[in-house]
Amino acid sequence: MPKIVIVGAGFGGIAAAVELRSHGFRDVTILDKAPEPGGTWFYNTYPGAACDVPSHLYSYSFSQRRDWDRLCPRQSDILAYIHDVVREQGLDDVIVGDSPVDRCAWDDETRRWTVTVRDGRTYDADAVVMATGQLHQPATPRLPGAESFAGHAFHSAEWDHDYDLRDKRVAVVGTGASAVQFVPEVAKEAAHLTVFQRSGNWFLPRKNRRYPWPWRKVIEHVPGVQALRRRYIAEYTELLTRGIRHPATLGRILWAWSTLTMRWQLRGDAELRRKVWPDYTIGCKRILFSSRFLPALRRPNVEVVTDAITGLAPEGVVTADGRTHEVDCVIYGTGFRTNDFMFPMEITGRDGLSLRDAWAGGPHAHLGITVPGFPSLFVMYGPNTNTSGGSIVTFLEAQAGYLRQALELQRSRDAAAVEVREDVEAASDRALQERFAGTAWLRCDSWYRNEAGRIVTNWPDLMKEYVAATRTLDPSEYEVVARPTPATAVPEGVAAD
């Protein structure tokens, strides 16, 4: 029976463990750097933290809930849900917390993986599932003079809840998805809030109030209502992707909807509207959902600065116009190192091939899951599997089903491993990149792209098309790695000639 190590105890790692164990793979271990499961929802505890995707879609198909109290779940709700699933699925004894993985190495002689934890512990495995995701490593800019700043500073993914923001002068650097959620909360407490923006965002409305009591009861007790809502939201969110894929037609509808929303939220303030208005095609960067962020910028204690930041001084933030904005605290809402995936972890495959070298031109993988040269290594939420519309949980469940089929192939052939053919992966990657032609994704620079301009994070099609593409594994696309013969295998403690 294959021994499987999963790295990451967020939505992806848990989905993989549930899928594998339900199909007879019992020797499964999940390693996570955090002390408990949750992934990004364990770390991101900033005020206002919530998901943009409605709860009935941002949850597992096999573990639906009908007692969510609002459309989009808050961080605490999602973390509680993940813990509930872990308990229901009997995964408590499978997850090993406080275990940051530093290295995964394939051994060409034993044809097995060794996974090394930072404290020196090792785990041998027949297969490794990398479920670290794309949004787990905070990106904090290296600003000149940062060490001289006399105030307090932290990243939104490492929120300092012990620091009292009341009556403080606060600077927020960045206006991405996290900042859009916490800025309205900070604005209510800070004496003065300065928001430093590099580029504006396209917004669509989201109020996310608690459900009225009668509607909660309908969802909870009327059969079929939750399932119908899930199907409807899935189709509704696909419209975003359709608009991004077709910017000259459906994209114009998205543009009109966003424009009307933003003009209404910024009504009567032409100067602020000029500052925050985006200068790129809608959908090229992440479309944000909020009915609170833009109104919060209109508060009398809030200032939006669009001049570039040149560094920090002891008193505060210095901008290109020579001005020093005096603040007591700097909060970095600068997102994550999305193109790093599982790095800086060291991963070596066949013949000592480093994954860093294999991905020197940009991360790539067959269906975002398998990489030539790395036998029975599977990536979840890997290259080109992010969604601009829909739920990443749907992608993760699809990936879990696909890698399970790969391991069933390995098990049925009594093989050491399975490895995607290099020509198959190269062809699928070319076809995938060609699908971006003519879409809004190519009309500006964004975190979806690497330094060379290649889109390395997003899937170029609909969510349902990814599910279809991963539904059935084609064995002809894989090579079976035979187990080592007794003469090849090197017993522990015995030197090879």
For each residue, the residues with C-beta under 8 A, 3 or more apart:
1: 24 25 26 27 411
2: 25 27 126 127 407 410 411
3: 27 124 125 126 127
4: 20 25 27 28 29 125 126 127 128 129 407
5: 29 30 31 113 115 123 125 127 128 129
6: 9 13 16 17 28 29 30 31 128 129 131
7: 13 30 31 32 101 104 115 128 129 130 131 132 342 345
8: 12 13 30 31 32 39 130 131 132 133 380
9: 6 13 14 30 31 32 34 36 37 38 39 95 97 131
10: 13 14 32 37 38 39 40 41 42 82 131 133 136
11: 14 15 39 60 82 392 393 396
12: 8 15 16 39 131 133 380 381 396 399 400
13: 6 7 8 9 10 16 17 30 32 37 39 129 131 380
14: 9 10 11 17 18 30 37 82 85 86 89 91
15: 11 12 18 19 60 380 393 396 397 399 400
16: 6 12 13 19 20 129 131 378 380 396 399 400 403 404
17: 6 13 14 20 21 28 30 89 91 94
18: 14 15 21 22 60 62 85 89 91 400
19: 15 16 22 23 397 400 401 403 404
20: 4 16 17 23 25 28 400 404 407
21: 17 18 24 25 26 28 89 90 94
22: 18 19
23: 19 20 404 408
24: 1 21
25: 1 2 4 20 21 28 404 407 411
26: 1 21
27: 1 2 3 4
28: 4 6 17 20 21 25 94
29: 4 5 6 94 96 123 125
30: 5 6 7 8 9 13 14 17 37 91 94 95 96
31: 5 6 7 8 9 96 99 101 115 117 123
32: 7 8 9 10 13 37 39 95 96 97 99
33: 98 99 100 101
34: 9 37 38 39 42 43 97 98
35: 97 98
36: 9 42 83 95 97
37: 9 10 13 14 30 32 34 42 82 83 86 91 95 97
38: 9 10 34 41 42 43 78 79 82 83
39: 8 9 10 11 12 13 32 34 42 43 82 133 136
40: 10 43 44 133 135 136 157
41: 10 38 44 75 78 79 82
42: 10 34 36 37 38 39 79
43: 34 38 39 40 136 157 158
44: 40 41 49 75 156 157 159 178
45: 49 75 159 161
46: 49 156 157 159 178 181 182
47: 159 181 182 185 186
48: 181 182 184 185
49: 44 45 46 74 75 178 181 182
50: 72 73 74 75 181 208
51: 55 58 72 73 74 78
52: 72 177 206 288 289
53: 57 58 72 233 237 390 391
54: 57 58 71 72 229 233
55: 51 58 59 65 68 70 71 72 73 77
56: 59 64 65 68 226 229 230 233
57: 53 54 230 233 234 237 390 391 393 394
58: 51 53 54 55 72 73 78 391 393
59: 55 56 63 64 65 81 393
60: 11 15 18 63 64 85 393 397
61: 64 394 397
62: 18
63: 59 60 84 85 88 89
64: 56 59 60 61 226 227 230
65: 55 56 59 68 81
66: 219 220 225 226
67: 216 220
68: 55 56 65 71 73 77 211 219
69: 77 210 211 216
70: 55 73 74 208 209 210 211
71: 54 55 68 206 208 211
72: 50 51 52 53 54 55 58 206 208 289
73: 50 51 55 58 68 70 77 78 81
74: 49 50 51 70 77 78
75: 41 44 45 49 50 78 79
76: 79 80
77: 55 68 69 73 74 80 81
78: 38 41 51 58 73 74 75 81 82
79: 38 41 42 75 76 82 83
80: 76 77 83 84
81: 59 65 73 77 78 84 85
82: 10 11 14 37 38 39 41 78 79 85 86
83: 36 37 38 79 80 86 87
84: 63 80 81 87 88
85: 14 18 60 63 81 82 88 89 91
86: 14 37 82 83 89 91 92 95
87: 83 84 90 91 92
88: 63 84 85
89: 14 17 18 21 63 85 86
90: 21 87 93 94
91: 14 17 18 30 37 85 86 87 94 95
92: 86 87 95
93: 90
94: 17 21 28 29 30 90 91
95: 9 30 32 36 37 86 91 92
96: 29 30 31 32 99
97: 9 32 34 35 36 37
98: 33 34 35
99: 31 32 33 96 117 118 119 121
100: 33 117 118
101: 7 31 33 104 115 116 117 118 345
102: 116 117 118 345 346
103: 114 115 116 345 346 347 348
104: 7 101 113 114 115 116 128 130 345 346 347 348 377
105: 113 114 116 346 347 348
106: 111 112 113 348 349 350 374 375 377
107: 110 111 112 113 114
108: 111 350 351
109: 484 488 489 490 496
110: 107 484 489 490
111: 106 107 108 375 416 417 481 483 484
112: 106 107 124 125 126 416
113: 5 104 105 106 107 124 125 126 127 128 376 377
114: 103 104 105 107 122 123 124 125
115: 5 7 31 101 103 104 122 123 124 125 128
116: 101 102 103 104 105 120 121 122
117: 31 99 100 101 102 120 121 122 123
118: 99 100 101 102
119: 99
120: 116 117
121: 99 116 117
122: 114 115 116 117
123: 5 29 31 114 115 117
124: 3 112 113 114 115
125: 3 4 5 29 112 113 114 115 128
126: 2 3 4 112 113 376 410 416 417
127: 2 3 4 5 113 376 377 378 407 410 417
128: 4 5 6 7 104 113 115 125 376 377 378
129: 4 5 6 7 13 16 378 379 380 403
130: 7 8 104 341 342 347 377 378 379 380 382
131: 6 7 8 9 10 12 13 16 380 381
132: 7 8 136 341 342 345 381
133: 8 10 12 39 40 136 380 381
134: 336 338 341 381 386 457
135: 40 335 336 338
136: 10 39 40 43 132 133 336
137: 336 337 340
138: 155 156 157 158 332 334 335 336 337
139: 334 335 336 337
140: 155 332 334
141: 173 309 332 334
142: 146
143: 146 309 311 312
144: 310 311 312
145: 148 149 311 312 313 318
146: 142 143 149 153 311 312
147:
148: 145 312 313 314
149: 145 146 153 312 313 314 316 330
150: 314 315
151: 316 327 328 329 330
152: 160 163 328 329 330
153: 146 149 329 330 331 332
154: 158 159 160 163 331 332
155: 138 140 158 331 332 334
156: 44 46 138 159 178 179 182 331 332 333
157: 40 43 44 46 138 178 336
158: 43 138 154 155
159: 44 45 46 47 154 156
160: 152 154 163
161: 45
162:
163: 152 154 160 329
164: 168
165: 168 170 186 189 190 329
166: 189 190
167: 190 191
168: 164 165 189 190 191 327 328 329
169: 190 191 192 194 316 326 327 328 329
170: 165 186 190 192 193 194 327 328 329 330 331
171: 193 194 195 196 316 317 325 327 329 330 331
172: 175 179 182 183 186 193 194 195 196 331 333
173: 141 196 309 317 330 331 332 333 334
174: 178 179 196 197 198 332 333 334 335
175: 172 179 180 183 195 197 198 199 200 201 276 333
176: 179 180 201 286 288 333 334 335
177: 52 180 181 286 288 335
178: 44 46 49 156 157 174 181 182 333 335
179: 156 172 174 175 176 182 183 195 333
180: 175 176 177 183 201 288 290 293
181: 46 47 48 49 50 177 178 184 185 290 293
182: 46 47 48 49 156 172 178 179 185 186 331 333
183: 172 175 179 180 186 187 193 195 293 296 297 333
184: 48 181 187 188 292 293 295 296
185: 47 48 181 182 188 189
186: 47 165 170 172 182 183 189 190 193 331
187: 183 184 190 193 296 299 301 302
188: 184 185
189: 165 166 168 185 186
190: 165 166 167 168 169 170 186 187 193 301
191: 167 168 169 301
192: 169 170 301 302 303
193: 170 171 172 183 186 187 190 299 301 302 303
194: 169 170 171 172 302 303 304 305 317 325 327
195: 171 172 175 179 183 297 302 303 304 305
196: 171 172 173 174 305 306 309 317 319
197: 174 175 200 275 276 304 305 306
198: 174 175 306 308
199: 175 278 279 280 285
200: 175 197 275 276 277 278 279
201: 175 176 180 276 278 285 286 287 288
202: 254 255 258 262 278 282 283 285 287 288
203: 258 261 262 265 287 288 289 290 293 294
204: 257 258 261 287 288 289
205: 261 289 290 291
206: 52 71 72 289 290 291
207: 291
208: 50 70 71 72
209: 70
210: 69 70
211: 68 69 70 71 215 216 219
212: 215 216
213: 216 217
214: 217 218
215: 211 212 218 219
216: 67 69 211 212 213 219 220
217: 213 214 220 221
218: 214 215 221 222 225
219: 66 68 211 215 216 222 225 226 229
220: 66 67 216 217
221: 217 218
222: 218 219 225
223:
224: 227 228
225: 66 218 219 222 228 229
226: 56 64 66 219 229 230
227: 64 224 230 231
228: 224 225 231 232
229: 54 56 219 225 226 232 233
230: 56 57 64 226 227 233 234
231: 227 228 234 235
232: 228 229 235 236
233: 53 54 56 57 229 230 236 237
234: 57 230 231 237 238 390 391 394 463 464
235: 231 232 238 239
236: 232 233 239
237: 53 57 233 234 240 241 389 390 391 463
238: 234 235 241 242 389 390 462 463 464
239: 235 236 242 243 250 389
240: 237 243 244 254 283 287 388 389 390
241: 237 238 244 245 387 388 389 390 461 462 463
242: 238 239 245 246 250 389 462
243: 239 240 246 247 250 251 253 254 282 283 440
244: 240 241 247 251 254 282 283 388 389 439 440 441
245: 241 242 250 438 439 440 460 461
246: 242 243 249 250 251 439
247: 243 244 251 252 281 282 283 438 439 440 443
248: 251 252
249: 246 252 253
250: 239 242 243 245 246 253 254
251: 243 244 246 247 248 254 255 281 282 283 440
252: 247 248 249 255 256
253: 243 249 250 256 257
254: 202 240 243 244 250 251 257 258 282 283 287
255: 202 251 252 258 259 282
256: 252 253 259 260
257: 204 253 254 260 261
258: 202 203 204 254 255 261 262 282 287
259: 255 256 262 263
260: 256 257 263 264
261: 203 204 205 257 258 264 265
262: 202 203 258 259 265 266 273 277 294
263: 259 260 266 267 273
264: 260 261 267
265: 203 261 262 291 294 295
266: 262 263 269 272 273 276 294 298
267: 263 264
268:
269: 266 272 273 298
270: 273 274
271: 274 275
272: 266 269 275 276 297 298 304
273: 262 263 266 269 270 276 277
274: 270 271 277
275: 197 200 271 272 304 306
276: 175 197 200 201 266 272 273 294 297 304
277: 200 262 273 274
278: 199 200 201 202 282 285
279: 199 200
280: 199 284 285 443 444
281: 247 251 284 440 443 444
282: 202 243 244 247 251 254 255 258 278 287 440
283: 202 240 243 244 247 251 254 287 388 439 440 441
284: 280 281 440 441 442 443 444 446
285: 199 201 202 278 280 444 446 447 448
286: 176 177 201 388 446 447
287: 201 202 203 204 240 254 258 282 283 388
288: 52 176 177 180 201 202 203 204 293
289: 52 72 203 204 205 206
290: 180 181 203 205 206 293 294
291: 205 206 207 265 295
292: 184 295 296
293: 180 181 183 184 203 288 290 296 297
294: 203 262 265 266 276 290 297 298
295: 184 265 291 292 298
296: 183 184 187 292 293 299 302
297: 183 195 272 276 293 294 302 304
298: 266 269 272 294 295 302
299: 187 193 296 302
300:
301: 187 190 191 192 193
302: 187 192 193 194 195 296 297 298 299
303: 192 193 194 195
304: 194 195 197 272 275 276 297
305: 194 195 196 197 319 325
306: 196 197 198 275
307: 319 320 321 323
308: 198 319 320
309: 141 143 173 196 317 318 319 320
310: 144 318 319 320
311: 143 144 145 146 318
312: 143 144 145 146 148 149 316 317 318 330
313: 145 148 149 316 317 318 324
314: 148 149 150
315: 150 324 326 327
316: 149 151 169 171 312 313 324 325 326 327 330
317: 171 173 194 196 309 312 313 324 325 327 330
318: 145 309 310 311 312 313 322 323 324 325
319: 196 305 307 308 309 310 322 323 325
320: 307 308 309 310
321: 307
322: 318 319
323: 307 318 319
324: 313 315 316 317 318
325: 171 194 305 316 317 318 319
326: 169 315 316
327: 151 168 169 170 171 194 315 316 317 330
328: 151 152 168 169 170
329: 151 152 153 163 165 168 169 170 171
330: 149 151 152 153 170 171 173 312 316 317 327
331: 153 154 155 156 170 171 172 173 182 186
332: 138 140 141 153 154 155 156 173 174
333: 156 172 173 174 175 176 178 179 182 183
334: 138 139 140 141 155 173 174 176
335: 135 138 139 174 176 177 178 338 447
336: 134 135 136 137 138 139 157
337: 137 138 139 340
338: 134 135 335 386 447 448 457
339: 362 363 447 450 456 457
340: 137 337 343 344
341: 130 132 134 363 379 382 383
342: 7 130 132 345 347 379
343: 340 356
344: 340
345: 7 101 102 103 104 132 342
346: 102 103 104 105 354 356
347: 103 104 105 130 342 354 355 356 374 377
348: 103 104 105 106 352 353 354 355
349: 106 352 353 355 358 371 373 374 375 377
350: 106 108 353 373 374 375 419
351: 108 373
352: 348 349
353: 348 349 350 357 358 373 374
354: 346 347 348 357 358
355: 347 348 349 358 359 371 374
356: 343 346 347 359 360
357: 353 354 360
358: 349 353 354 355 371 372 373 374
359: 355 356 362 363 364
360: 356 357
361: 364 452 454
362: 339 359 383 450 452 454 456
363: 339 341 359 382 383 450 456
364: 359 361 371 383 384 425 429 456
365: 368 369 370 371 379 382 383 384 425 429
366: 369 370 371 420 424 425 428 429 477
367: 370 385 399 402 428 466 469 470
368: 365 379 381 382 383 384 385 399 459
369: 365 366 378 379 380 382 385 399 402 403 470
370: 365 366 367 374 377 378 379 406 419 420 425 478
371: 349 355 358 364 365 366 374 377 379 420 425
372: 358 419 420 421 422 425
373: 349 350 351 353 358 419 422
374: 106 347 349 350 353 355 358 370 371 377 419
375: 106 111 349 350 416 417 418 419 481
376: 113 126 127 128 406 407 410 416 417 418 419 481
377: 104 106 113 127 128 130 347 349 370 371 374
378: 16 127 128 129 130 369 370 399 403 406
379: 129 130 341 342 365 368 369 370 371 382 383
380: 8 12 13 15 16 129 130 131 133 369 396 399 400 403
381: 12 131 132 133 134 368 385 386 392 395 396 399
382: 130 341 363 365 368 369 379 385 399
383: 341 362 363 364 365 368 379 456 457
384: 364 365 368 432 455 456 457 458 459 460
385: 367 368 369 381 382 392 395 399 459 466
386: 134 338 381 392 448 457 458 459
387: 241 390 391 392 394 395 458 459 463
388: 240 241 244 283 286 287 441 458
389: 237 238 239 240 241 242 244 463
390: 53 57 234 237 238 240 241 387 394 395 462 463
391: 53 57 58 234 237 387 394 395 463
392: 11 381 385 386 387 395 396
393: 11 15 57 58 59 60 396 397
394: 57 61 234 387 390 391 397 398 463 467
395: 381 385 387 390 391 392 398 399 459 463 466
396: 11 12 15 16 380 381 392 393 399 400
397: 15 19 60 61 393 394 400 401
398: 394 395 401 402 466 467 470 471
399: 12 15 16 367 368 369 378 380 381 382 385 395 396 402 403 470
400: 12 15 16 18 19 20 380 396 397 403 404
401: 19 397 398 404 405 470 471
402: 367 369 398 399 405 406 470 471 473
403: 16 19 129 369 378 380 399 400 406 407
404: 16 19 20 23 25 400 401 407 408
405: 401 402 408 409 472 473
406: 370 376 378 402 403 409 410 418 473 478
407: 2 4 20 25 127 376 403 404 410 411 418
408: 23 404 405 411 412
409: 405 406 412 413 415 418 473 475 478 480
410: 2 126 127 376 406 407 413 415 416 417 418 480
411: 1 2 25 407 408 414
412: 408 409
413: 409 410 418 480
414: 411 483
415: 409 410 418 480 481 482 483
416: 111 112 126 375 376 410 481 482 483 484
417: 111 126 127 375 376 410 480 481
418: 375 376 406 407 409 410 413 415 478 479 480 481
419: 350 370 372 373 374 375 376 478 479 481
420: 366 370 371 372 424 425 477 478 479
421: 372 424 425 477 478 479
422: 372 373 425 426
423: 426 427
424: 366 420 421 427 428 477
425: 364 365 366 370 371 372 420 421 422 428 429
426: 422 423 429 430
427: 423 424 430 431
428: 366 367 424 425 431 432
429: 364 365 366 425 426 432 433
430: 426 427 433 434
431: 427 428 434 435
432: 384 428 429 435 436 460
433: 429 430 436 454 455 460
434: 430 431 437
435: 431 432 439 460 461
436: 432 433 439 441 442 455 460
437: 434 442
438: 245 247 442
439: 244 245 246 247 283 435 436 442 460
440: 243 244 245 247 251 281 282 283 284 443
441: 244 283 284 388 436 446 448 455 458 460
442: 284 436 437 438 439 455
443: 247 280 281 284 440
444: 280 281 284 285
445: 449 453
446: 284 285 286 441 449
447: 285 286 335 338 339 457
448: 285 338 386 441 455 456 457 458
449: 445 446 453 454 455 456 457
450: 339 362 363 453 454 456
451:
452: 361 362
453: 445 449 450
454: 361 362 433 449 450
455: 384 433 436 441 442 448 449 458 460
456: 339 362 363 364 383 384 448 449 450
457: 134 338 339 383 384 386 447 448 449
458: 384 386 387 388 441 448 455
459: 368 384 385 386 387 395 463 466
460: 245 384 432 433 435 436 439 441 455
461: 241 245 435 465 466
462: 238 241 242 390 465 466
463: 234 237 238 241 387 389 390 391 394 395 459 466 467
464: 234 238 467 468
465: 461 462 468 469
466: 367 385 395 398 459 461 462 463 469 470
467: 394 398 463 464 470 471
468: 464 465 471
469: 367 465 466
470: 367 369 398 399 401 402 466 467 473
471: 398 401 402 467 468
472: 405
473: 402 405 406 409 470 477 478
474: 477 478
475: 409 478
476:
477: 366 420 421 424 473 474
478: 370 406 409 418 419 420 421 473 474 475
479: 418 419 420 421
480: 409 410 413 415 417 418
481: 111 375 376 415 416 417 418 419
482: 415 416
483: 111 414 415 416
484: 109 110 111 416 488 489
485: 488 489
486: 489
487:
488: 109 484 485
489: 109 110 484 485 486
490: 109 110 494 495 496
491: 494
492:
493:
494: 490 491
495: 490
496: 109 490
497:
